[in-house]
Amino acid sequence: MNFQRGRVREEPEINLIAFIDVLLVILIFLMVTTSYSKFAGMEINLPTADAAKSKDVPEEINVTVSAGGEVSVNRQAVGAPDISSIVSVLKRVAGEPGQGDKAPVVVINADAKATHQSVIDVMQAAQQAGLSHISFATQQSQGGR
């Protein structure tokens, strides 16, 4: 039933002019507030030298700690993996004549499953033996791990 006979129903329409005006205002606002940073770069050429590499490389003492806690110094097994026996072996190995007067570097090759205490014991033994230069050997992980 159509109670309003002479009236034609108007279709709703969207006023696009007001929408475009709002978008232009937002665009102008973004352009004004955006900071454009210009990075300045300087191209330099580093000097070259023809000097030979230094052959005064410090001696390395390789200490291996297995997953079970066994310790070996320069591929020679230490009898008991306690600190005092590791200290005596490190002092004996460090006392041997090396390359120059540089202090030897203790390189710890610890198994990934070795306990922290085993590694700390080796570090403490190196400190007690007077070897302050300690490094850890690692390997690159394979497959993105």
KERO-402522 format. One record per residue: x, y, z of N, C-alpha, C, O in turn. Coordinates in pm, whole numbers, always signed. Layout:
N
n.x=X&n.y=Y&n.z=Z&ca.x=X&ca.y=Y&ca.z=Z&c.x=X&c.y=Y&c.z=Z&o.x=X&o.y=Y&o.z=Z
...
end
This chain:
145
n.x=+82&n.y=-116&n.z=+0&ca.x=+0&ca.y=+0&ca.z=+0&c.x=+87&c.y=+124&c.z=+0&o.x=+177&o.y=+141&o.z=+82
n.x=+58&n.y=+207&n.z=-93&ca.x=+133&ca.y=+329&ca.z=-106&c.x=+44&c.y=+443&c.z=-58&o.x=-49&o.y=+485&o.z=-128
n.x=+74&n.y=+493&n.z=+62&ca.x=-7&ca.y=+600&ca.z=+119&c.x=+34&c.y=+737&c.z=+66&o.x=-42&o.y=+833&o.z=+78
n.x=+152&n.y=+749&n.z=+8&ca.x=+199&ca.y=+877&ca.z=-44&c.x=+200&c.y=+870&c.z=-195&o.x=+302&o.y=+840&o.z=-256
n.x=+86&n.y=+898&n.z=-255&ca.x=+70&ca.y=+875&ca.z=-397&c.x=+145&c.y=+974&c.z=-483&o.x=+204&o.y=+927&o.z=-580
n.x=+149&n.y=+1088&n.z=-463&ca.x=+212&ca.y=+1183&ca.z=-553&c.x=+362&c.y=+1197&c.z=-530&o.x=+430&o.y=+1262&o.z=-609
n.x=+411&n.y=+1142&n.z=-429&ca.x=+553&ca.y=+1158&ca.z=-396&c.x=+637&c.y=+1047&c.z=-456&o.x=+605&o.y=+928&o.z=-443
n.x=+742&n.y=+1087&n.z=-521&ca.x=+834&ca.y=+989&ca.z=-579&c.x=+950&c.y=+970&c.z=-483&o.x=+1005&o.y=+1066&o.z=-429
n.x=+983&n.y=+851&n.z=-463&ca.x=+1090&ca.y=+821&ca.z=-368&c.x=+1225&c.y=+851&c.z=-434&o.x=+1252&o.y=+803&o.z=-544
n.x=+1309&n.y=+931&n.z=-366&ca.x=+1439&ca.y=+966&ca.z=-420&c.x=+1543&c.y=+862&c.z=-380&o.x=+1544&o.y=+811&o.z=-267
n.x=+1628&n.y=+832&n.z=-473&ca.x=+1736&ca.y=+737&ca.z=-446&c.x=+1848&c.y=+808&c.z=-370&o.x=+1884&o.y=+920&o.z=-405
n.x=+1902&n.y=+745&n.z=-267&ca.x=+2013&ca.y=+808&ca.z=-195&c.x=+2139&c.y=+811&c.z=-281&o.x=+2165&o.y=+716&o.z=-355
n.x=+2216&n.y=+916&n.z=-271&ca.x=+2340&ca.y=+926&ca.z=-346&c.x=+2450&c.y=+976&c.z=-253&o.x=+2424&o.y=+1043&o.z=-153
n.x=+2570&n.y=+943&n.z=-289&ca.x=+2688&ca.y=+981&ca.z=-210&c.x=+2748&c.y=+1106&c.z=-271&o.x=+2770&o.y=+1113&o.z=-391
n.x=+2773&n.y=+1202&n.z=-186&ca.x=+2833&ca.y=+1326&ca.z=-232&c.x=+2984&c.y=+1306&c.z=-237&o.x=+3050&o.y=+1303&o.z=-133
n.x=+3040&n.y=+1294&n.z=-357&ca.x=+3182&ca.y=+1266&ca.z=-373&c.x=+3269&c.y=+1390&c.z=-358&o.x=+3388&o.y=+1378&o.z=-331
n.x=+3214&n.y=+1507&n.z=-374&ca.x=+3293&ca.y=+1630&ca.z=-365&c.x=+3345&c.y=+1649&c.z=-223&o.x=+3462&o.y=+1683&o.z=-205
n.x=+3262&n.y=+1626&n.z=-124&ca.x=+3306&ca.y=+1640&ca.z=+16&c.x=+3411&c.y=+1532&c.z=+49&o.x=+3506&o.y=+1558&o.z=+123
n.x=+3392&n.y=+1413&n.z=-5&ca.x=+3488&ca.y=+1305&ca.z=+18&c.x=+3625&c.y=+1338&c.z=-42&o.x=+3727&o.y=+1314&o.z=+21
n.x=+3628&n.y=+1393&n.z=-161&ca.x=+3753&ca.y=+1431&ca.z=-227&c.x=+3820&c.y=+1545&c.z=-151&o.x=+3942&o.y=+1545&o.z=-136
n.x=+3742&n.y=+1641&n.z=-101&ca.x=+3799&ca.y=+1751&ca.z=-22&c.x=+3868&c.y=+1699&c.z=+105&o.x=+3977&o.y=+1745&o.z=+139
n.x=+3806&n.y=+1606&n.z=+173&ca.x=+3865&ca.y=+1549&ca.z=+295&c.x=+3994&c.y=+1475&c.z=+262&o.x=+4093&o.y=+1487&o.z=+334
n.x=+3994&n.y=+1398&n.z=+154&ca.x=+4115&ca.y=+1326&ca.z=+116&c.x=+4229&c.y=+1420&c.z=+80&o.x=+4344&o.y=+1394&o.z=+114
n.x=+4199&n.y=+1531&n.z=+12&ca.x=+4303&ca.y=+1628&ca.z=-21&c.x=+4360&c.y=+1694&c.z=+104&o.x=+4480&o.y=+1718&o.z=+110
n.x=+4278&n.y=+1723&n.z=+201&ca.x=+4326&ca.y=+1782&ca.z=+326&c.x=+4417&c.y=+1684&c.z=+400&o.x=+4522&o.y=+1723&o.z=+452
n.x=+4379&n.y=+1558&n.z=+403&ca.x=+4463&ca.y=+1457&ca.z=+467&c.x=+4596&c.y=+1442&c.z=+393&o.x=+4701&o.y=+1432&o.z=+456
n.x=+4593&n.y=+1442&n.z=+262&ca.x=+4714&ca.y=+1431&ca.z=+182&c.x=+4808&c.y=+1549&c.z=+206&o.x=+4929&o.y=+1531&o.z=+219
n.x=+4752&n.y=+1671&n.z=+211&ca.x=+4834&ca.y=+1789&ca.z=+237&c.x=+4893&c.y=+1783&c.z=+378&o.x=+5009&o.y=+1817&o.z=+398
n.x=+4814&n.y=+1740&n.z=+474&ca.x=+4862&ca.y=+1727&ca.z=+611&c.x=+4979&c.y=+1629&c.z=+619&o.x=+5079&o.y=+1658&o.z=+684
n.x=+4968&n.y=+1515&n.z=+553&ca.x=+5076&ca.y=+1416&ca.z=+554&c.x=+5201&c.y=+1469&c.z=+485&o.x=+5313&o.y=+1443&o.z=+531
n.x=+5184&n.y=+1542&n.z=+377&ca.x=+5300&ca.y=+1596&ca.z=+306&c.x=+5373&c.y=+1700&c.z=+390&o.x=+5496&o.y=+1708&o.z=+385
n.x=+5301&n.y=+1779&n.z=+464&ca.x=+5362&ca.y=+1884&ca.z=+545&c.x=+5432&c.y=+1825&c.z=+668&o.x=+5541&o.y=+1870&o.z=+704
n.x=+5372&n.y=+1726&n.z=+731&ca.x=+5428&ca.y=+1673&ca.z=+856&c.x=+5537&c.y=+1569&c.z=+833&o.x=+5613&o.y=+1540&o.z=+926
n.x=+5547&n.y=+1513&n.z=+715&ca.x=+5651&ca.y=+1413&ca.z=+690&c.x=+5785&c.y=+1482&c.z=+680&o.x=+5802&o.y=+1581&o.z=+608
n.x=+5881&n.y=+1427&n.z=+752&ca.x=+6016&ca.y=+1484&ca.z=+745&c.x=+6096&c.y=+1403&c.z=+644&o.x=+6102&o.y=+1281&o.z=+650
n.x=+6155&n.y=+1474&n.z=+555&ca.x=+6239&ca.y=+1410&ca.z=+455&c.x=+6383&c.y=+1423&c.z=+501&o.x=+6436&o.y=+1533&o.z=+512
n.x=+6445&n.y=+1310&n.z=+528&ca.x=+6585&ca.y=+1315&ca.z=+573&c.x=+6676&c.y=+1283&c.z=+456&o.x=+6652&o.y=+1192&o.z=+377
n.x=+6778&n.y=+1360&n.z=+449&ca.x=+6874&ca.y=+1344&ca.z=+341&c.x=+7003&c.y=+1292&c.z=+404&o.x=+7062&o.y=+1359&o.z=+489
n.x=+7044&n.y=+1176&n.z=+363&ca.x=+7165&ca.y=+1118&ca.z=+418&c.x=+7284&c.y=+1162&c.z=+334&o.x=+7288&o.y=+1142&o.z=+212
n.x=+7378&n.y=+1220&n.z=+402&ca.x=+7498&ca.y=+1262&ca.z=+332&c.x=+7604&c.y=+1155&c.z=+350&o.x=+7624&o.y=+1106&o.z=+461
n.x=+7668&n.y=+1120&n.z=+245&ca.x=+7773&ca.y=+1019&ca.z=+252&c.x=+7903&c.y=+1075&c.z=+201&o.x=+7907&o.y=+1164&o.z=+116
n.x=+8009&n.y=+1021&n.z=+256&ca.x=+8141&ca.y=+1064&ca.z=+214&c.x=+8215&c.y=+942&c.z=+163&o.x=+8228&o.y=+842&o.z=+233
n.x=+8261&n.y=+950&n.z=+44&ca.x=+8336&ca.y=+840&ca.z=-14&c.x=+8483&c.y=+860&c.z=+18&o.x=+8541&o.y=+964&o.z=-15
n.x=+8543&n.y=+759&n.z=+81&ca.x=+8684&ca.y=+770&ca.z=+116&c.x=+8758&c.y=+649&c.z=+63&o.x=+8701&o.y=+541&o.z=+47
n.x=+8883&n.y=+669&n.z=+35&ca.x=+8972&ca.y=+561&ca.z=-4&c.x=+9073&c.y=+542&c.z=+107&o.x=+9149&o.y=+633&o.z=+139
n.x=+9073&n.y=+423&n.z=+165&ca.x=+9164&ca.y=+395&ca.z=+275&c.x=+9306&c.y=+377&c.z=+223&o.x=+9326&o.y=+327&o.z=+112
n.x=+9404&n.y=+417&n.z=+303&ca.x=+9543&ca.y=+399&ca.z=+261&c.x=+9582&c.y=+252&c.z=+258&o.x=+9522&o.y=+170&o.z=+327
n.x=+9681&n.y=+221&n.z=+179&ca.x=+9728&ca.y=+84&ca.z=+169&c.x=+9869&c.y=+76&c.z=+225&o.x=+9942&o.y=+175&o.z=+232
n.x=+9906&n.y=-43&n.z=+265&ca.x=+10040&ca.y=-67&ca.z=+318&c.x=+10090&c.y=-198&c.z=+263&o.x=+10013&o.y=-291&o.z=+240
n.x=+10219&n.y=-204&n.z=+243&ca.x=+10280&ca.y=-326&ca.z=+190&c.x=+10360&c.y=-401&c.z=+296&o.x=+10449&o.y=-479&o.z=+262
n.x=+10329&n.y=-377&n.z=+422&ca.x=+10402&ca.y=-443&ca.z=+530&c.x=+10358&c.y=-590&c.z=+540&o.x=+10243&o.y=-624&o.z=+513
n.x=+10451&n.y=-672&n.z=+577&ca.x=+10422&ca.y=-814&ca.z=+594&c.x=+10342&c.y=-834&c.z=+722&o.x=+10352&o.y=-755&o.z=+816
n.x=+10264&n.y=-940&n.z=+725&ca.x=+10187&ca.y=-970&ca.z=+844&c.x=+10280&c.y=-1008&c.z=+958&o.x=+10388&o.y=-1062&o.z=+938
n.x=+10233&n.y=-977&n.z=+1077&ca.x=+10313&ca.y=-1006&ca.z=+1195&c.x=+10319&c.y=-1156&c.z=+1217&o.x=+10218&o.y=-1226&o.z=+1214
n.x=+10440&n.y=-1203&n.z=+1240&ca.x=+10457&ca.y=-1346&ca.z=+1265&c.x=+10464&c.y=-1375&c.z=+1414&o.x=+10490&o.y=-1488&o.z=+1455
n.x=+10440&n.y=-1272&n.z=+1495&ca.x=+10446&ca.y=-1286&ca.z=+1639&c.x=+10308&c.y=-1326&c.z=+1692&o.x=+10245&o.y=-1251&o.z=+1766
n.x=+10264&n.y=-1443&n.z=+1653&ca.x=+10133&ca.y=-1494&ca.z=+1691&c.x=+10148&c.y=-1569&c.z=+1824&o.x=+10239&o.y=-1652&o.z=+1838
n.x=+10061&n.y=-1541&n.z=+1920&ca.x=+10075&ca.y=-1612&ca.z=+2048&c.x=+10047&c.y=-1761&c.z=+2033&o.x=+9972&o.y=-1803&o.z=+1945
n.x=+10107&n.y=-1836&n.z=+2119&ca.x=+10088&ca.y=-1981&ca.z=+2120&c.x=+9947&c.y=-2012&c.z=+2170&o.x=+9895&o.y=-1942&o.z=+2258
n.x=+9886&n.y=-2114&n.z=+2116&ca.x=+9753&ca.y=-2155&ca.z=+2158&c.x=+9763&c.y=-2283&c.z=+2239&o.x=+9836&o.y=-2375&o.z=+2203
n.x=+9688&n.y=-2286&n.z=+2346&ca.x=+9673&ca.y=-2409&ca.z=+2425&c.x=+9528&c.y=-2452&c.z=+2407&o.x=+9437&o.y=-2384&o.z=+2455
n.x=+9507&n.y=-2563&n.z=+2339&ca.x=+9372&ca.y=-2611&ca.z=+2311&c.x=+9326&c.y=-2703&c.z=+2424&o.x=+9386&o.y=-2807&o.z=+2449
n.x=+9219&n.y=-2662&n.z=+2489&ca.x=+9159&ca.y=-2741&ca.z=+2597&c.x=+9025&c.y=-2790&c.z=+2546&o.x=+8940&o.y=-2710&o.z=+2506
n.x=+9005&n.y=-2922&n.z=+2549&ca.x=+8882&ca.y=-2981&ca.z=+2500&c.x=+8803&c.y=-3036&c.z=+2617&o.x=+8856&o.y=-3108&o.z=+2702
n.x=+8673&n.y=-3001&n.z=+2622&ca.x=+8584&ca.y=-3051&ca.z=+2727&c.x=+8476&c.y=-3133&c.z=+2656&o.x=+8402&o.y=-3081&o.z=+2573
n.x=+8468&n.y=-3262&n.z=+2689&ca.x=+8370&ca.y=-3349&ca.z=+2624&c.x=+8235&c.y=-3338&c.z=+2693&o.x=+8222&o.y=-3272&o.z=+2797
n.x=+8136&n.y=-3401&n.z=+2635&ca.x=+8001&ca.y=-3398&ca.z=+2692&c.x=+7996&c.y=-3465&c.z=+2828&o.x=+7914&o.y=-3430&o.z=+2913
n.x=+8084&n.y=-3562&n.z=+2850&ca.x=+8088&ca.y=-3632&ca.z=+2978&c.x=+8171&c.y=-3561&c.z=+3084&o.x=+8177&o.y=-3606&o.z=+3198
n.x=+8236&n.y=-3451&n.z=+3048&ca.x=+8315&ca.y=-3376&ca.z=+3145&c.x=+8463&c.y=-3408&c.z=+3142&o.x=+8539&o.y=-3353&o.z=+3222
n.x=+8507&n.y=-3497&n.z=+3049&ca.x=+8650&ca.y=-3528&ca.z=+3040&c.x=+8722&c.y=-3410&c.z=+2977&o.x=+8671&o.y=-3346&o.z=+2886
n.x=+8843&n.y=-3381&n.z=+3027&ca.x=+8921&ca.y=-3266&ca.z=+2982&c.x=+9051&c.y=-3316&c.z=+2923&o.x=+9117&o.y=-3404&o.z=+2978
n.x=+9089&n.y=-3257&n.z=+2807&ca.x=+9219&ca.y=-3287&ca.z=+2749&c.x=+9284&c.y=-3155&c.z=+2708&o.x=+9218&o.y=-3063&o.z=+2662
n.x=+9416&n.y=-3149&n.z=+2727&ca.x=+9492&ca.y=-3029&ca.z=+2694&c.x=+9588&c.y=-3065&c.z=+2582&o.x=+9670&o.y=-3156&o.z=+2596
n.x=+9576&n.y=-2995&n.z=+2470&ca.x=+9656&ca.y=-3024&ca.z=+2350&c.x=+9651&c.y=-3172&c.z=+2314&o.x=+9754&o.y=-3235&o.z=+2288
n.x=+9530&n.y=-3225&n.z=+2313&ca.x=+9500&ca.y=-3366&ca.z=+2277&c.x=+9561&c.y=-3469&c.z=+2370&o.x=+9571&o.y=-3586&o.z=+2335
n.x=+9600&n.y=-3427&n.z=+2489&ca.x=+9649&ca.y=-3520&ca.z=+2591&c.x=+9549&c.y=-3518&c.z=+2707&o.x=+9523&o.y=-3412&o.z=+2765
n.x=+9495&n.y=-3633&n.z=+2740&ca.x=+9391&ca.y=-3642&ca.z=+2842&c.x=+9447&c.y=-3605&c.z=+2979&o.x=+9558&o.y=-3645&o.z=+3015
n.x=+9369&n.y=-3531&n.z=+3052&ca.x=+9402&ca.y=-3498&ca.z=+3191&c.x=+9346&c.y=-3610&c.z=+3275&o.x=+9233&o.y=-3654&o.z=+3254
n.x=+9426&n.y=-3658&n.z=+3372&ca.x=+9384&ca.y=-3773&ca.z=+3452&c.x=+9249&c.y=-3754&c.z=+3518&o.x=+9155&o.y=-3826&o.z=+3487
n.x=+9239&n.y=-3658&n.z=+3606&ca.x=+9112&ca.y=-3631&ca.z=+3674&c.x=+9067&c.y=-3492&c.z=+3633&o.x=+9149&o.y=-3400&o.z=+3627
n.x=+8939&n.y=-3475&n.z=+3605&ca.x=+8893&ca.y=-3344&ca.z=+3558&c.x=+8871&c.y=-3243&c.z=+3670&o.x=+8781&o.y=-3159&o.z=+3661
n.x=+8953&n.y=-3249&n.z=+3778&ca.x=+8940&ca.y=-3149&ca.z=+3883&c.x=+9033&c.y=-3031&c.z=+3854&o.x=+9123&o.y=-3041&o.z=+3771
n.x=+9010&n.y=-2922&n.z=+3922&ca.x=+9079&ca.y=-2797&ca.z=+3891&c.x=+9229&c.y=-2808&c.z=+3913&o.x=+9307&o.y=-2757&o.z=+3832
n.x=+9273&n.y=-2875&n.z=+4021&ca.x=+9416&ca.y=-2880&ca.z=+4052&c.x=+9495&c.y=-2957&c.z=+3945&o.x=+9606&o.y=-2917&o.z=+3911
n.x=+9439&n.y=-3065&n.z=+3893&ca.x=+9512&ca.y=-3140&ca.z=+3790&c.x=+9514&c.y=-3062&c.z=+3658&o.x=+9612&o.y=-3068&o.z=+3585
n.x=+9407&n.y=-2989&n.z=+3628&ca.x=+9405&ca.y=-2907&ca.z=+3506&c.x=+9507&c.y=-2793&c.z=+3519&o.x=+9574&o.y=-2759&o.z=+3422
n.x=+9518&n.y=-2734&n.z=+3640&ca.x=+9615&ca.y=-2627&ca.z=+3663&c.x=+9756&c.y=-2677&c.z=+3639&o.x=+9836&o.y=-2609&o.z=+3575
n.x=+9788&n.y=-2796&n.z=+3691&ca.x=+9924&ca.y=-2848&ca.z=+3676&c.x=+9956&c.y=-2877&c.z=+3529&o.x=+10067&o.y=-2849&o.z=+3484
n.x=+9861&n.y=-2931&n.z=+3456&ca.x=+9886&ca.y=-2958&ca.z=+3314&c.x=+9900&c.y=-2827&c.z=+3237&o.x=+9986&o.y=-2816&o.z=+3150
n.x=+9816&n.y=-2728&n.z=+3266&ca.x=+9825&ca.y=-2599&ca.z=+3197&c.x=+9957&c.y=-2529&c.z=+3226&o.x=+10016&o.y=-2469&o.z=+3136
n.x=+10005&n.y=-2536&n.z=+3350&ca.x=+10135&ca.y=-2475&ca.z=+3384&c.x=+10248&c.y=-2545&c.z=+3311&o.x=+10342&o.y=-2481&o.z=+3264
n.x=+10239&n.y=-2678&n.z=+3301&ca.x=+10344&ca.y=-2752&ca.z=+3232&c.x=+10346&c.y=-2718&c.z=+3083&o.x=+10453&o.y=-2699&o.z=+3025
n.x=+10227&n.y=-2711&n.z=+3022&ca.x=+10220&ca.y=-2680&ca.z=+2878&c.x=+10260&c.y=-2535&c.z=+2852&o.x=+10328&o.y=-2507&o.z=+2754
n.x=+10218&n.y=-2443&n.z=+2937&ca.x=+10251&ca.y=-2302&ca.z=+2917&c.x=+10398&c.y=-2274&c.z=+2944&o.x=+10453&o.y=-2178&o.z=+2891
n.x=+10462&n.y=-2357&n.z=+3024&ca.x=+10602&ca.y=-2337&ca.z=+3055&c.x=+10695&c.y=-2378&c.z=+2942&o.x=+10811&o.y=-2339&o.z=+2940
n.x=+10644&n.y=-2456&n.z=+2848&ca.x=+10725&ca.y=-2498&ca.z=+2734&c.x=+10757&c.y=-2377&c.z=+2648&o.x=+10675&o.y=-2286&o.z=+2638
n.x=+10875&n.y=-2374&n.z=+2584&ca.x=+10908&ca.y=-2259&ca.z=+2501&c.x=+10811&c.y=-2246&c.z=+2384&o.x=+10782&o.y=-2344&o.z=+2315
n.x=+10760&n.y=-2123&n.z=+2364&ca.x=+10663&ca.y=-2099&ca.z=+2258&c.x=+10721&c.y=-2009&c.z=+2152&o.x=+10842&o.y=-2002&o.z=+2132
n.x=+10633&n.y=-1939&n.z=+2085&ca.x=+10673&ca.y=-1848&ca.z=+1978&c.x=+10678&c.y=-1707&c.z=+2036&o.x=+10575&o.y=-1641&o.z=+2046
n.x=+10795&n.y=-1661&n.z=+2074&ca.x=+10810&ca.y=-1524&ca.z=+2122&c.x=+10776&c.y=-1512&c.z=+2269&o.x=+10766&o.y=-1611&o.z=+2340
n.x=+10758&n.y=-1388&n.z=+2312&ca.x=+10733&ca.y=-1360&ca.z=+2452&c.x=+10586&c.y=-1340&c.z=+2484&o.x=+10551&o.y=-1306&o.z=+2597
n.x=+10500&n.y=-1360&n.z=+2388&ca.x=+10357&ca.y=-1340&ca.z=+2412&c.x=+10302&c.y=-1452&c.z=+2499&o.x=+10345&o.y=-1567&o.z=+2491
n.x=+10205&n.y=-1415&n.z=+2583&ca.x=+10140&ca.y=-1513&ca.z=+2668&c.x=+10052&c.y=-1602&c.z=+2583&o.x=+9987&o.y=-1554&o.z=+2490
n.x=+10049&n.y=-1731&n.z=+2613&ca.x=+9966&ca.y=-1820&ca.z=+2531&c.x=+9817&c.y=-1794&c.z=+2554&o.x=+9774&o.y=-1747&o.z=+2659
n.x=+9740&n.y=-1827&n.z=+2452&ca.x=+9595&ca.y=-1812&ca.z=+2457&c.x=+9535&c.y=-1950&c.z=+2481&o.x=+9567&o.y=-2046&o.z=+2411
n.x=+9447&n.y=-1958&n.z=+2579&ca.x=+9377&ca.y=-2083&ca.z=+2608&c.x=+9250&c.y=-2085&c.z=+2525&o.x=+9161&o.y=-2001&o.z=+2544
n.x=+9240&n.y=-2181&n.z=+2432&ca.x=+9122&ca.y=-2194&ca.z=+2347&c.x=+9041&c.y=-2312&c.z=+2400&o.x=+9087&o.y=-2427&o.z=+2397
n.x=+8921&n.y=-2283&n.z=+2447&ca.x=+8835&ca.y=-2388&ca.z=+2506&c.x=+8741&c.y=-2439&c.z=+2398&o.x=+8660&o.y=-2365&o.z=+2344
n.x=+8754&n.y=-2568&n.z=+2367&ca.x=+8665&ca.y=-2637&ca.z=+2273&c.x=+8570&c.y=-2723&c.z=+2355&o.x=+8600&o.y=-2838&o.z=+2385
n.x=+8456&n.y=-2667&n.z=+2391&ca.x=+8361&ca.y=-2740&ca.z=+2474&c.x=+8250&c.y=-2798&c.z=+2389&o.x=+8200&o.y=-2734&o.z=+2297
n.x=+8214&n.y=-2921&n.z=+2420&ca.x=+8101&ca.y=-2986&ca.z=+2353&c.x=+7974&c.y=-2910&c.z=+2386&o.x=+7963&o.y=-2852&o.z=+2495
n.x=+7879&n.y=-2909&n.z=+2295&ca.x=+7754&ca.y=-2837&ca.z=+2317&c.x=+7676&c.y=-2894&c.z=+2436&o.x=+7597&o.y=-2823&o.z=+2498
n.x=+7697&n.y=-3020&n.z=+2467&ca.x=+7626&ca.y=-3082&ca.z=+2576&c.x=+7709&c.y=-3088&c.z=+2705&o.x=+7666&o.y=-3149&o.z=+2803
n.x=+7827&n.y=-3026&n.z=+2705&ca.x=+7910&ca.y=-3022&ca.z=+2825&c.x=+7844&c.y=-2934&c.z=+2930&o.x=+7776&o.y=-2837&o.z=+2896
n.x=+7864&n.y=-2969&n.z=+3056&ca.x=+7804&ca.y=-2890&ca.z=+3163&c.x=+7876&c.y=-2757&c.z=+3178&o.x=+7994&o.y=-2745&o.z=+3147
n.x=+7804&n.y=-2659&n.z=+3226&ca.x=+7863&ca.y=-2529&ca.z=+3249&c.x=+7975&c.y=-2539&c.z=+3352&o.x=+8077&o.y=-2470&o.z=+3342
n.x=+7956&n.y=-2625&n.z=+3451&ca.x=+8055&ca.y=-2636&ca.z=+3558&c.x=+8189&c.y=-2685&c.z=+3503&o.x=+8294&o.y=-2641&o.z=+3550
n.x=+8187&n.y=-2774&n.z=+3406&ca.x=+8312&ca.y=-2822&ca.z=+3348&c.x=+8387&c.y=-2708&c.z=+3279&o.x=+8509&o.y=-2698&o.z=+3291
n.x=+8316&n.y=-2625&n.z=+3207&ca.x=+8378&ca.y=-2513&ca.z=+3137&c.x=+8429&c.y=-2410&c.z=+3238&o.x=+8538&o.y=-2355&o.z=+3220
n.x=+8352&n.y=-2383&n.z=+3343&ca.x=+8393&ca.y=-2288&ca.z=+3446&c.x=+8517&c.y=-2340&c.z=+3518&o.x=+8606&o.y=-2262&o.z=+3553
n.x=+8524&n.y=-2472&n.z=+3540&ca.x=+8643&ca.y=-2530&ca.z=+3604&c.x=+8768&c.y=-2507&c.z=+3519&o.x=+8874&o.y=-2477&o.z=+3572
n.x=+8756&n.y=-2522&n.z=+3387&ca.x=+8870&ca.y=-2499&ca.z=+3298&c.x=+8910&c.y=-2352&c.z=+3301&o.x=+9029&o.y=-2319&o.z=+3302
n.x=+8811&n.y=-2263&n.z=+3303&ca.x=+8842&ca.y=-2120&ca.z=+3309&c.x=+8910&c.y=-2083&c.z=+3440&o.x=+9004&o.y=-2004&o.z=+3442
n.x=+8863&n.y=-2141&n.z=+3549&ca.x=+8924&ca.y=-2115&ca.z=+3679&c.x=+9065&c.y=-2173&c.z=+3686&o.x=+9154&o.y=-2111&o.z=+3745
n.x=+9086&n.y=-2288&n.z=+3627&ca.x=+9220&ca.y=-2349&ca.z=+3625&c.x=+9316&c.y=-2263&c.z=+3542&o.x=+9432&o.y=-2247&o.z=+3579
n.x=+9268&n.y=-2208&n.z=+3431&ca.x=+9352&ca.y=-2120&ca.z=+3350&c.x=+9390&c.y=-1995&c.z=+3428&o.x=+9503&o.y=-1947&o.z=+3419
n.x=+9297&n.y=-1942&n.z=+3504&ca.x=+9327&ca.y=-1824&ca.z=+3585&c.x=+9430&c.y=-1857&c.z=+3692&o.x=+9523&o.y=-1780&o.z=+3715
n.x=+9415&n.y=-1970&n.z=+3757&ca.x=+9511&ca.y=-2010&ca.z=+3861&c.x=+9647&c.y=-2041&c.z=+3802&o.x=+9748&o.y=-2027&o.z=+3872
n.x=+9653&n.y=-2083&n.z=+3676&ca.x=+9781&ca.y=-2112&ca.z=+3611&c.x=+9847&c.y=-1985&c.z=+3558&o.x=+9958&o.y=-1990&o.z=+3505
n.x=+9779&n.y=-1871&n.z=+3572&ca.x=+9836&ca.y=-1744&ca.z=+3526&c.x=+9812&c.y=-1716&c.z=+3379&o.x=+9881&o.y=-1633&o.z=+3320
n.x=+9716&n.y=-1782&n.z=+3320&ca.x=+9683&ca.y=-1763&ca.z=+3178&c.x=+9555&c.y=-1681&c.z=+3170&o.x=+9446&o.y=-1732&o.z=+3194
n.x=+9569&n.y=-1554&n.z=+3137&ca.x=+9453&ca.y=-1464&ca.z=+3141&c.x=+9383&c.y=-1450&c.z=+3006&o.x=+9273&o.y=-1396&o.z=+2999
n.x=+9445&n.y=-1499&n.z=+2900&ca.x=+9385&ca.y=-1488&ca.z=+2767&c.x=+9310&c.y=-1617&c.z=+2736&o.x=+9370&o.y=-1723&o.z=+2715
n.x=+9176&n.y=-1606&n.z=+2733&ca.x=+9092&ca.y=-1724&ca.z=+2711&c.x=+9000&c.y=-1695&c.z=+2593&o.x=+8947&o.y=-1584&o.z=+2581
n.x=+8981&n.y=-1794&n.z=+2508&ca.x=+8892&ca.y=-1781&ca.z=+2394&c.x=+8810&c.y=-1909&c.z=+2382&o.x=+8850&o.y=-2014&o.z=+2432
n.x=+8697&n.y=-1900&n.z=+2317&ca.x=+8611&ca.y=-2016&ca.z=+2296&c.x=+8602&c.y=-2047&c.z=+2148&o.x=+8585&o.y=-1956&o.z=+2066
n.x=+8613&n.y=-2173&n.z=+2112&ca.x=+8601&ca.y=-2216&ca.z=+1974&c.x=+8456&c.y=-2253&c.z=+1947&o.x=+8391&o.y=-2320&o.z=+2028
n.x=+8405&n.y=-2210&n.z=+1832&ca.x=+8269&ca.y=-2245&ca.z=+1792&c.x=+8272&c.y=-2290&c.z=+1647&o.x=+8373&o.y=-2275&o.z=+1578
n.x=+8162&n.y=-2343&n.z=+1603&ca.x=+8148&ca.y=-2377&ca.z=+1462&c.x=+8018&c.y=-2319&c.z=+1413&o.x=+7925&o.y=-2298&o.z=+1491
n.x=+8010&n.y=-2294&n.z=+1283&ca.x=+7889&ca.y=-2238&ca.z=+1226&c.x=+7780&c.y=-2342&c.z=+1225&o.x=+7803&o.y=-2460&o.z=+1195
n.x=+7659&n.y=-2297&n.z=+1257&ca.x=+7547&ca.y=-2390&ca.z=+1253&c.x=+7510&c.y=-2415&c.z=+1107&o.x=+7528&o.y=-2329&o.z=+1022
n.x=+7459&n.y=-2534&n.z=+1081&ca.x=+7423&ca.y=-2572&ca.z=+946&c.x=+7272&c.y=-2573&c.z=+934&o.x=+7201&o.y=-2616&o.z=+1025
n.x=+7224&n.y=-2524&n.z=+821&ca.x=+7081&ca.y=-2529&ca.z=+794&c.x=+7003&c.y=-2421&c.z=+864&o.x=+6883&o.y=-2437&o.z=+886
n.x=+7067&n.y=-2309&n.z=+902&ca.x=+6995&ca.y=-2197&ca.z=+961&c.x=+6954&c.y=-2218&c.z=+1104&o.x=+6864&o.y=-2148&o.z=+1152
n.x=+7015&n.y=-2311&n.z=+1176&ca.x=+6982&ca.y=-2331&ca.z=+1315&c.x=+7048&c.y=-2233&c.z=+1404&o.x=+7029&o.y=-2237&o.z=+1526
end
